[in-house]
Amino acid sequence: MTEFNEALFKTKVDNIFIKIHNAIMEGSLKDVKHFMNEEVFTKLNNYINDLALKKQRQIYDEVNVKSSFIKERKVVDEKEVVTVGIFAKYMDYIIDIDSGKIISGTDKKRIEKSYTLVFEKNINTKTLGLNRKCPNCGASMDINNSGKCSFCGSTFDLYNYDYILTSLTKY
């Protein structure tokens, strides 16, 4: 297996977790799509679309990763697979978009939830280096921001370079 910095990886996972929850609240996954595979994207996008059809919005207020830990790290079929457990704390409720009224959940008390996230990376991934460049035009990119080149608009395919989220399960 490749060199692995557990603390740095957990920080990245915590950040991605919060970004995904914020994207769900905003009703668009466009800025986090590059962190996940198509299956996870489709599942989350369907959830957002179902809410939109009902004129509802999911709210995750005061999202905080209380703790995260590596459950398992292994190699399967030329992929490095890292399973991470997360304990998160936040307010979780759904509002009616038109009235702003709470339909379910509460905005009065933070709850704790447990998650399992699975990340995969091809063993023979290309190196990103410190200066991440757009593979299309060569411009510098902030992959953690949106995964989209601000110069040419190309979407960065993180799958060929780094870990991507392949499973997100809430308990």
GROMACS elastic network, one bead per residue, 0.5 to 0.9 nm:
[ bonds ]
;  ai    aj funct       b0    kb
    1     4     6  0.81903   500
    1    74     6  0.81057   500
    1    75     6  0.73608   500
    1    80     6  0.73083   500
    1   123     6  0.76542   500
    2    80     6  0.86068   500
    2   123     6  0.77234   500
    4     8     6  0.85584   500
    4     9     6  0.78042   500
    5     8     6  0.54442   500
    5     9     6  0.61188   500
    5    10     6  0.87100   500
    6     9     6  0.50664   500
    6    10     6  0.61100   500
    6    11     6  0.85824   500
    6    69     6  0.88394   500
    6    70     6  0.77499   500
    7    10     6  0.52417   500
    7    11     6  0.62411   500
    7    12     6  0.86988   500
    8    11     6  0.51418   500
    8    12     6  0.62773   500
    8    13     6  0.87300   500
    9    12     6  0.50694   500
    9    13     6  0.62005   500
    9    14     6  0.86332   500
   10    14     6  0.60572   500
   10    15     6  0.85080   500
   10    68     6  0.65789   500
   10    69     6  0.70191   500
   10    70     6  0.76829   500
   10    84     6  0.80139   500
   11    14     6  0.51487   500
   11    15     6  0.62058   500
   11    16     6  0.86757   500
   11    68     6  0.87004   500
   12    15     6  0.51221   500
   12    16     6  0.61928   500
   12    17     6  0.85964   500
   13    16     6  0.50578   500
   13    17     6  0.60352   500
   13    18     6  0.86668   500
   13    68     6  0.84311   500
   13    84     6  0.81305   500
   13   117     6  0.85119   500
   13   119     6  0.89644   500
   14    17     6  0.50984   500
   14    18     6  0.63654   500
   14    19     6  0.86610   500
   14    64     6  0.87770   500
   14    65     6  0.63635   500
   14    67     6  0.86438   500
   14    68     6  0.73562   500
   14    86     6  0.79837   500
   15    18     6  0.52976   500
   15    19     6  0.61502   500
   15    20     6  0.86489   500
   15    65     6  0.88150   500
   16    20     6  0.60668   500
   16    21     6  0.86351   500
   16    32     6  0.78503   500
   16    35     6  0.74115   500
   16   144     6  0.84781   500
   17    20     6  0.52868   500
   17    21     6  0.64267   500
   17    22     6  0.87613   500
   17    65     6  0.82110   500
   17    86     6  0.89014   500
   17   117     6  0.88930   500
   18    21     6  0.51715   500
   18    22     6  0.61733   500
   18    23     6  0.85737   500
   18    63     6  0.66537   500
   18    64     6  0.74780   500
   18    65     6  0.77896   500
   19    22     6  0.50675   500
   19    23     6  0.60732   500
   19    24     6  0.86596   500
   19    31     6  0.84774   500
   19    32     6  0.69336   500
   20    24     6  0.62431   500
   20    25     6  0.87123   500
   20    29     6  0.73624   500
   20    31     6  0.87550   500
   20    32     6  0.63248   500
   20    33     6  0.88478   500
   21    24     6  0.51292   500
   21    25     6  0.64014   500
   21    26     6  0.87505   500
   21    59     6  0.85511   500
   21    60     6  0.66706   500
   21    63     6  0.78710   500
   22    25     6  0.50816   500
   22    26     6  0.62667   500
   22    27     6  0.86596   500
   22    59     6  0.84450   500
   22    60     6  0.72648   500
   22    61     6  0.89254   500
   22    63     6  0.85168   500
   23    27     6  0.61284   500
   23    28     6  0.55294   500
   23    29     6  0.53565   500
   23    30     6  0.79876   500
   23    31     6  0.73541   500
   23    32     6  0.71855   500
   24    28     6  0.61806   500
   24    29     6  0.67100   500
   24    44     6  0.76791   500
   24    45     6  0.82522   500
   24    47     6  0.86143   500
   24    48     6  0.65067   500
   24    57     6  0.84018   500
   24    58     6  0.68431   500
   24    59     6  0.79998   500
   24    60     6  0.85107   500
   25    28     6  0.78726   500
   25    48     6  0.85337   500
   25    57     6  0.65787   500
   25    58     6  0.54086   500
   25    59     6  0.53170   500
   25    60     6  0.66870   500
   26    29     6  0.81955   500
   26    57     6  0.82421   500
   26    58     6  0.85683   500
   26    59     6  0.87475   500
   27    45     6  0.84847   500
   27    48     6  0.58822   500
   27    49     6  0.80172   500
   27    51     6  0.88848   500
   27    52     6  0.79572   500
   27    57     6  0.73586   500
   27    58     6  0.82451   500
   28    31     6  0.76595   500
   28    32     6  0.87254   500
   28    45     6  0.76321   500
   28    48     6  0.75260   500
   29    32     6  0.53695   500
   29    33     6  0.56513   500
   29    41     6  0.76734   500
   29    44     6  0.81037   500
   29    45     6  0.69643   500
   29    48     6  0.88945   500
   30    33     6  0.54542   500
   30    34     6  0.81970   500
   30   146     6  0.74223   500
   30   147     6  0.87524   500
   31    34     6  0.75106   500
   31    35     6  0.89206   500
   31   144     6  0.89364   500
   31   145     6  0.70034   500
   31   147     6  0.66206   500
   31   148     6  0.78486   500
   32    35     6  0.55913   500
   32    36     6  0.74535   500
   32    41     6  0.89195   500
   32   144     6  0.84739   500
   32   145     6  0.81608   500
   32   146     6  0.62405   500
   32   147     6  0.72984   500
   33    36     6  0.56944   500
   33    37     6  0.77916   500
   33    38     6  0.83723   500
   33    41     6  0.64035   500
   33   146     6  0.82898   500
   33   147     6  0.78582   500
   34    37     6  0.76686   500
   34   143     6  0.84484   500
   34   146     6  0.77874   500
   34   147     6  0.58063   500
   34   148     6  0.85781   500
   34   155     6  0.76188   500
   34   156     6  0.67602   500
   34   157     6  0.62831   500
   34   158     6  0.59005   500
   34   159     6  0.78645   500
   34   164     6  0.77505   500
   35   144     6  0.86656   500
   35   147     6  0.82080   500
   35   157     6  0.88489   500
   35   158     6  0.67790   500
   35   159     6  0.81376   500
   35   163     6  0.78057   500
   35   164     6  0.51615   500
   35   165     6  0.60306   500
   36    39     6  0.80279   500
   36    40     6  0.61215   500
   36    41     6  0.62125   500
   36   119     6  0.85280   500
   36   158     6  0.86052   500
   36   159     6  0.83238   500
   36   163     6  0.87228   500
   36   166     6  0.61166   500
   36   167     6  0.84213   500
   37    40     6  0.56570   500
   37    41     6  0.62342   500
   37    42     6  0.86819   500
   37   159     6  0.79136   500
   37   164     6  0.64240   500
   37   165     6  0.60948   500
   37   166     6  0.54922   500
   37   167     6  0.84560   500
   38    42     6  0.59426   500
   38    43     6  0.85489   500
   38   166     6  0.82696   500
   39    42     6  0.52042   500
   39    43     6  0.62483   500
   39    44     6  0.87444   500
   39   166     6  0.72305   500
   39   167     6  0.81314   500
   40    43     6  0.51539   500
   40    44     6  0.62176   500
   40    45     6  0.83845   500
   40   165     6  0.73463   500
   40   166     6  0.61916   500
   40   167     6  0.62224   500
   40   168     6  0.71258   500
   41    44     6  0.53453   500
   41    45     6  0.58395   500
   41    46     6  0.83925   500
   42    45     6  0.50410   500
   42    46     6  0.59006   500
   42    47     6  0.85330   500
   43    46     6  0.52992   500
   43    47     6  0.64369   500
   43    48     6  0.89316   500
   44    47     6  0.50808   500
   44    48     6  0.63740   500
   44    49     6  0.86857   500
   45    48     6  0.50698   500
   45    49     6  0.61028   500
   45    50     6  0.85250   500
   46    49     6  0.50029   500
   46    50     6  0.59856   500
   46    51     6  0.85742   500
   47    50     6  0.51642   500
   47    51     6  0.63447   500
   47    52     6  0.86862   500
   48    51     6  0.52360   500
   48    52     6  0.62180   500
   48    53     6  0.87843   500
   48    56     6  0.89455   500
   48    57     6  0.77712   500
   48    58     6  0.79915   500
   49    53     6  0.62005   500
   49    54     6  0.87322   500
   50    53     6  0.52438   500
   50    54     6  0.66024   500
   50    55     6  0.87501   500
   50    56     6  0.85210   500
   51    54     6  0.51787   500
   51    55     6  0.61409   500
   51    57     6  0.59822   500
   51    58     6  0.75487   500
   51    94     6  0.88620   500
   52    56     6  0.55344   500
   52    57     6  0.68325   500
   52    97     6  0.86062   500
   53    56     6  0.75084   500
   54    57     6  0.87850   500
   54    96     6  0.82520   500
   54    97     6  0.89054   500
   55    95     6  0.86060   500
   55    96     6  0.60824   500
   55    97     6  0.54076   500
   55    98     6  0.71607   500
   56    94     6  0.65662   500
   56    95     6  0.55227   500
   56    97     6  0.51402   500
   56    98     6  0.82476   500
   56   100     6  0.89323   500
   56   103     6  0.84230   500
   57    93     6  0.85404   500
   57    94     6  0.55356   500
   57    95     6  0.53889   500
   57    96     6  0.65896   500
   57    97     6  0.62914   500
   58    92     6  0.75814   500
   58    93     6  0.61017   500
   58    95     6  0.66221   500
   59    91     6  0.75973   500
   59    92     6  0.58828   500
   59    93     6  0.53023   500
   59    94     6  0.57435   500
   59    95     6  0.73034   500
   59   107     6  0.88837   500
   60    63     6  0.61792   500
   60    90     6  0.62213   500
   60    91     6  0.54997   500
   60    93     6  0.67800   500
   60    94     6  0.87305   500
   61    90     6  0.57399   500
   61    92     6  0.66640   500
   61    93     6  0.84310   500
   61   107     6  0.76484   500
   61   110     6  0.82490   500
   62    89     6  0.78132   500
   62    90     6  0.52675   500
   62    91     6  0.64575   500
   62   110     6  0.79315   500
   63    88     6  0.71554   500
   63    89     6  0.60631   500
   63    91     6  0.72693   500
   63   110     6  0.88340   500
   64    67     6  0.88712   500
   64    87     6  0.87678   500
   64    88     6  0.56410   500
   64    89     6  0.52823   500
   64    90     6  0.62368   500
   65    68     6  0.71493   500
   65    86     6  0.68595   500
   65    87     6  0.60782   500
   65    89     6  0.63646   500
   65    90     6  0.87245   500
   66    86     6  0.75818   500
   66    87     6  0.54373   500
   66    88     6  0.51484   500
   66    89     6  0.63554   500
   66   112     6  0.86197   500
   67    85     6  0.82372   500
   67    86     6  0.58434   500
   67    87     6  0.52771   500
   67    88     6  0.70317   500
   68    84     6  0.68256   500
   68    85     6  0.54746   500
   68    87     6  0.62956   500
   68    88     6  0.85774   500
   69    83     6  0.86890   500
   69    84     6  0.56512   500
   69    85     6  0.53149   500
   69    86     6  0.66785   500
   70    73     6  0.73653   500
   70    82     6  0.71450   500
   70    83     6  0.60518   500
   70    85     6  0.63596   500
   71    82     6  0.76185   500
   71    83     6  0.53396   500
   71    84     6  0.53060   500
   71    85     6  0.62469   500
   71   116     6  0.87715   500
   72    81     6  0.78759   500
   72    82     6  0.57420   500
   72    83     6  0.51014   500
   72    84     6  0.71778   500
   73    80     6  0.72281   500
   73    81     6  0.56752   500
   73    83     6  0.64062   500
   73    84     6  0.89175   500
   74    79     6  0.83029   500
   74    80     6  0.57875   500
   74    81     6  0.53311   500
   74    82     6  0.66293   500
   74    83     6  0.88742   500
   75    78     6  0.65349   500
   75    79     6  0.54783   500
   75    81     6  0.59199   500
   75    82     6  0.87836   500
   75   123     6  0.82314   500
   76    79     6  0.52577   500
   76    80     6  0.64040   500
   76    81     6  0.69063   500
   77    80     6  0.83563   500
   78   121     6  0.86790   500
   78   122     6  0.61675   500
   78   123     6  0.55595   500
   78   124     6  0.79082   500
   79   120     6  0.62240   500
   79   121     6  0.54210   500
   79   123     6  0.51600   500
   79   124     6  0.84095   500
   80   119     6  0.82019   500
   80   120     6  0.55647   500
   80   121     6  0.52073   500
   80   122     6  0.62656   500
   80   123     6  0.59797   500
   80   163     6  0.84163   500
   81   118     6  0.69314   500
   81   119     6  0.57507   500
   81   121     6  0.66791   500
   81   122     6  0.89218   500
   81   163     6  0.84993   500
   82   117     6  0.83027   500
   82   118     6  0.57791   500
   82   119     6  0.52241   500
   82   120     6  0.63992   500
   82   121     6  0.86800   500
   82   163     6  0.86746   500
   83   116     6  0.69010   500
   83   117     6  0.57999   500
   83   119     6  0.63774   500
   83   120     6  0.87864   500
   84   115     6  0.81782   500
   84   116     6  0.56823   500
   84   117     6  0.51622   500
   84   118     6  0.62399   500
   84   119     6  0.80074   500
   85   114     6  0.72259   500
   85   115     6  0.57610   500
   85   117     6  0.64461   500
   85   118     6  0.88889   500
   86   113     6  0.82015   500
   86   114     6  0.56975   500
   86   115     6  0.50930   500
   86   116     6  0.63416   500
   86   117     6  0.77371   500
   87   112     6  0.67714   500
   87   113     6  0.58093   500
   87   115     6  0.64954   500
   88   111     6  0.81615   500
   88   112     6  0.55467   500
   88   113     6  0.53899   500
   88   114     6  0.63592   500
   88   115     6  0.78435   500
   89   110     6  0.60438   500
   89   111     6  0.54066   500
   89   113     6  0.64153   500
   89   114     6  0.89503   500
   90   109     6  0.79995   500
   90   111     6  0.54752   500
   90   112     6  0.66751   500
   90   113     6  0.83308   500
   91   105     6  0.80120   500
   91   106     6  0.66977   500
   91   107     6  0.57201   500
   91   108     6  0.74058   500
   91   109     6  0.60692   500
   91   111     6  0.59838   500
   91   112     6  0.87443   500
   92   104     6  0.85540   500
   92   105     6  0.58188   500
   92   106     6  0.64376   500
   92   107     6  0.70437   500
   92   109     6  0.87388   500
   92   110     6  0.74274   500
   92   111     6  0.73435   500
   93   102     6  0.68184   500
   93   103     6  0.74262   500
   93   104     6  0.54879   500
   93   106     6  0.54325   500
   93   107     6  0.66363   500
   94   101     6  0.85075   500
   94   102     6  0.58170   500
   94   103     6  0.55225   500
   94   104     6  0.53284   500
   94   105     6  0.64781   500
   94   106     6  0.83743   500
   95    98     6  0.87405   500
   95    99     6  0.80514   500
   95   100     6  0.56106   500
   95   101     6  0.53722   500
   95   103     6  0.52766   500
   95   104     6  0.72618   500
   95   105     6  0.89695   500
   96    99     6  0.56263   500
   96   100     6  0.51088   500
   96   101     6  0.54633   500
   96   102     6  0.64213   500
   96   103     6  0.64135   500
   97   100     6  0.53707   500
   97   101     6  0.78487   500
   98   101     6  0.82486   500
   99   102     6  0.87824   500
  100   103     6  0.89946   500
  102   105     6  0.72291   500
  102   106     6  0.73192   500
  102   107     6  0.82185   500
  103   106     6  0.88634   500
  106   109     6  0.65272   500
  106   110     6  0.83271   500
  107   110     6  0.76620   500
  113   170     6  0.71888   500
  113   171     6  0.66669   500
  114   169     6  0.84991   500
  114   170     6  0.59719   500
  114   171     6  0.53303   500
  115   168     6  0.70089   500
  115   169     6  0.54571   500
  115   171     6  0.59186   500
  116   167     6  0.77373   500
  116   168     6  0.59482   500
  116   169     6  0.52015   500
  116   170     6  0.66374   500
  116   171     6  0.80647   500
  117   165     6  0.69622   500
  117   166     6  0.76362   500
  117   167     6  0.55428   500
  117   169     6  0.64716   500
  117   170     6  0.88715   500
  118   164     6  0.83139   500
  118   165     6  0.58493   500
  118   166     6  0.55911   500
  118   168     6  0.67014   500
  118   169     6  0.88620   500
  119   163     6  0.56109   500
  119   164     6  0.51889   500
  119   166     6  0.55811   500
  119   167     6  0.72181   500
  120   159     6  0.85156   500
  120   162     6  0.81329   500
  120   163     6  0.50644   500
  120   164     6  0.55135   500
  120   165     6  0.66412   500
  120   166     6  0.66296   500
  121   124     6  0.84653   500
  121   125     6  0.72029   500
  121   159     6  0.69297   500
  121   160     6  0.78115   500
  121   161     6  0.76277   500
  121   162     6  0.56810   500
  121   164     6  0.65135   500
  122   125     6  0.53572   500
  122   159     6  0.76875   500
  122   160     6  0.70364   500
  122   161     6  0.79110   500
  122   162     6  0.77321   500
  122   163     6  0.78811   500
  124   160     6  0.85928   500
  124   161     6  0.87894   500
  125   128     6  0.89619   500
  125   159     6  0.83101   500
  125   160     6  0.55527   500
  125   161     6  0.50237   500
  125   162     6  0.68737   500
  126   160     6  0.64640   500
  126   161     6  0.51123   500
  126   162     6  0.81407   500
  127   161     6  0.61660   500
  127   162     6  0.82171   500
  128   131     6  0.73398   500
  128   132     6  0.58702   500
  128   133     6  0.81632   500
  128   161     6  0.63236   500
  128   162     6  0.80245   500
  129   132     6  0.63871   500
  131   140     6  0.67674   500
  131   141     6  0.79123   500
  132   138     6  0.88175   500
  132   139     6  0.83486   500
  132   140     6  0.57213   500
  132   141     6  0.55370   500
  132   142     6  0.71498   500
  132   143     6  0.74975   500
  133   136     6  0.85884   500
  133   137     6  0.80449   500
  133   138     6  0.50977   500
  133   139     6  0.53498   500
  133   141     6  0.55044   500
  133   142     6  0.86822   500
  133   149     6  0.87339   500
  134   137     6  0.56168   500
  134   139     6  0.52684   500
  134   140     6  0.62294   500
  134   141     6  0.61135   500
  134   148     6  0.85502   500
  134   149     6  0.63099   500
  134   151     6  0.89410   500
  134   152     6  0.86494   500
  134   154     6  0.76163   500
  134   155     6  0.85368   500
  134   156     6  0.69459   500
  135   138     6  0.57838   500
  135   139     6  0.82619   500
  135   154     6  0.84945   500
  135   156     6  0.75527   500
  136   139     6  0.83230   500
  136   149     6  0.88165   500
  136   152     6  0.78392   500
  136   154     6  0.68217   500
  136   156     6  0.88771   500
  137   149     6  0.86548   500
  137   151     6  0.80195   500
  137   152     6  0.68232   500
  137   154     6  0.85254   500
  138   141     6  0.87461   500
  139   149     6  0.73650   500
  139   150     6  0.83261   500
  139   151     6  0.67564   500
  139   152     6  0.83310   500
  140   149     6  0.78120   500
  140   150     6  0.87225   500
  140   151     6  0.87298   500
  141   144     6  0.87700   500
  141   145     6  0.86954   500
  141   147     6  0.76331   500
  141   148     6  0.74987   500
  141   149     6  0.58287   500
  141   150     6  0.73761   500
  141   151     6  0.88730   500
  141   156     6  0.87483   500
  142   145     6  0.54937   500
  142   146     6  0.71869   500
  142   147     6  0.68872   500
  142   148     6  0.80561   500
  142   149     6  0.79473   500
  142   150     6  0.88995   500
  143   146     6  0.60140   500
  143   148     6  0.71481   500
  143   149     6  0.83951   500
  143   156     6  0.73312   500
  143   158     6  0.82793   500
  144   147     6  0.64608   500
  145   148     6  0.81565   500
  146   149     6  0.82323   500
  146   155     6  0.85835   500
  146   156     6  0.89251   500
  147   154     6  0.85093   500
  147   155     6  0.57849   500
  147   156     6  0.51919   500
  147   157     6  0.78619   500
  147   158     6  0.79730   500
  148   151     6  0.87651   500
  148   152     6  0.85042   500
  148   153     6  0.57875   500
  148   154     6  0.56436   500
  148   156     6  0.58300   500
  149   152     6  0.57308   500
  149   154     6  0.53101   500
  149   155     6  0.63592   500
  149   156     6  0.72545   500
  150   153     6  0.56359   500
  150   154     6  0.81332   500
  151   154     6  0.82934   500
  156   159     6  0.88077   500
  157   160     6  0.63076   500
  157   161     6  0.76451   500
  158   161     6  0.52177   500
  158   162     6  0.56580   500
  158   163     6  0.73723   500
  158   164     6  0.69620   500
  159   162     6  0.58989   500
  159   163     6  0.66624   500
  159   164     6  0.60320   500
  160   163     6  0.86219   500
  165   168     6  0.74069   500
